[in-house]
Amino acid sequence: MNKPLIIALDFQEQTKCLNFLKSLMQQGYKPFVKVGLEMFINYGQDFIKALRDWDLPVFLDLKLNDIPNTVERTCEVIAKWNITYLTVHANGGSQMIAAAKRGLQTADNRTKLLAVTQLTSLDDNDLRNDFKIEMTSQENVFNLAQLAFKSGADGVICSAAENLEIKAKTSTNFLCINPGIRPAWSDRNEQKRVVTPTQAKVFQSDGIVVGRPITQAQNEIEAYRKIQGEWN
């Protein structure tokens, strides 16, 4: 698979979202899309099915975090949807990550399991003040990435600046998918650990996730084209 530019579908209305994707496809693109918790709660499995009926690759970002048995059964259901990526929280622990992987492992399913290390909206101060974690953000990310690797995950969600060290501590084949990507010409919003698409490429990202710089742009297709150009 080529290293994708993944569009986070930050739309309030399903019709507007589908029209945007249709416009991209009419321009000859086959967008790789991320469906987060808000979109999934609003529009459900039927929305995922509509995207797959268009043969679009789907990253379902649910960040599952529950007891291992519940997560495994949930992943057994999701395995039938033929999506590309699914997320769990790495801090759910080794048993939960392994259970999620088991749930996805059906004979014909190719869904890859990605573990969320640390949310890009968190920094060292948040770890120390909110969670009483004395590690730095990078130390926390590396610890969780190694845990995910040992527990059978296919990769992690992390800041692009952490890719090279994570691959050194795990495997060069361990996927590092990067949110918190902001072109130099866009707002950072609430993201604290951000890099540009060009920097992500230097950091050997296996895929970048971009939402509002595309979906809230005055010209969404032009913004997508511009970021795709920077990334490729």
Disulfide bonds with the S-S distance in Angstrom:
none
